[in-house]
Amino acid sequence: MYHANKRVLVTGGAGFLGSHLCERLLESGAEVICVDNFFTGTRRNVEHLIGHKRFELVRHDVCFPLFVEVDEIYNLACPASPIHYQHDPVQTTKTSVHGAINMLGLAKRVRAKIFQASTSEVYGDPSVHPQPEEYWGNVNPIGPRSCYDEGKRCAETLFFDYNRQHKVRIKVARIFNTYGPRMHPNDGRVVSNFIVQALQNQDISVYGAGEQTRSFCYVDDLVSGFMKLMATGDDVIGPINLGNPGEFTIRQLAELVIELTGSRSRIVEFPLPQDDPKQRRPVIEKAKAQLGWEPKVHLREGLGKTIAYFDQLLKENDRSPAVAASE
């Protein structure tokens, strides 16, 4: 899929998804330039790659232009959890929009193929279920989640306009809920929240009655989808849904995490946040047909690996109380 002389830029490369992608690209023989401003990404995620002869780590914010010579660009830079993207919503929108403009400009200059990590959030609180790529979404443009939802929607617009107007070779993937090792422990996402709470025998926070549904894709499966999409010909541009079509209620997830951790945690209900989607499940027929891709890792197996990661992380933090988990 890759060859030894291919140079690949990964923005957001020290984040959860980006670090796994950098690993896989190196395994495939590519030279990797990992760019991150470390707002949500951490050096810990890529420290095992530092010193690799084909890996370079650059501290940079994609809101500003970047001048490098590369063959391919994976644009993953953007806070992706509500806690992080609502912390500075203006900057979140800038990262999605200015970041897309800068990376597309780079791709145009060096004639690189460019991948956009879009999101299932472009579907908003969907009135169509499950969600096919043809669905235009039901998004609140002025709510507390809009900085992320609309930022990503605008980024998709820019990608398609650069393709139509400037013939930039684009790939757009819409990512559904993904989990696995290296998730940020304080990102507020349901999988990491539940696991950290369960390992500490704390109450597990469920919003509403926990009847809202999500589909959970293990990170290794998702990264395979990224690389398969990037390897397609110029006739395949997306958007393509990447996610696991298995659908679970939030309460079912909480109960499974309690079972797998052997936790004494209780499930406690809280009010639903504004604009929280009630249902989320991808239609992945395009990914199957055009990429030959579908998820392989079952939720129980993936959760086991993720729990082991967080268990080790919490033990390390207990031994080093002065070191924040985000460092």
PyMOL commands that set and color helices and strands:
alter all, ss='L'
color gray80, all
select helices_A, chain A and resi 16-27+43-45+82-85+89-110+120-123+146-166+190-199+219-230+250-261+285-291+299-319
alter helices_A, ss='H'
color red, helices_A
select strands_A, chain A and resi 7-11+31-36+55-59+72-75+113-119+170-175+178-179+204-207+213-214+217-218+240-242+248-249+267-270
alter strands_A, ss='S'
color yellow, strands_A
deselect
rebuild
show_as cartoon
